[in-house]
Amino acid sequence: MPSSNALRPASWGAALLLAVLVTGCSNSEHPPAASSLPSPVVQSGTPSPPASPPVDPEPSPVISYLGKTKIVTLGDTEIRATRNEIGINVACNVTNTRDRSHNIRVTVSVGNGKDWVTTNKFEFQQVPAGQTASETTVMGASFDGKLPDDPKLYIDSVIYY
């Protein structure tokens, strides 16, 4: 056997090793070669505008006060709670912003943030498109303890059906 045939497997192995080293591995656990990394961004003297935050699929509640009345707004639903001598007067206002009449159910919870919570469902039947429905109730009238001056107020759910 000529000696040139004996070197052929060794030269193939070296060529394969050299090809792997030059092209790099395709395994994602290893960082890419320095030549394939993006070049650093050079900033100019003018700052770019900040990226806008991602849009939330659900609106966040907004809490405000009008005197002693606490107002929680969630989308098109507004709840107002005021403590009085017999309990907490809770008013629910909801606007139907849909394109046709809907029944709307709003579930509201009021509590003191420690050991007392009461829940009420407001049912509005066939609210026309673009109209606002309102209802008021007293919550916590049967509570034996001291009612909070600034009650915890939650809009648990708003259901259109």
VENJO-V670938 format. One record per helix or strand of 2 or more residues. SS is the DSSP state (helix for helix, strand for strand). FROM is the first residue (numbers start at 1). LEN is the number of residues. If there is no record, write none. Layout:
SS;FROM;LEN
SS;FROM;LEN
This chain:
helix;3;21
helix;34;3
strand;62;5
strand;69;6
strand;77;7
strand;88;8
strand;102;10
strand;117;11
strand;132;8
strand;152;9
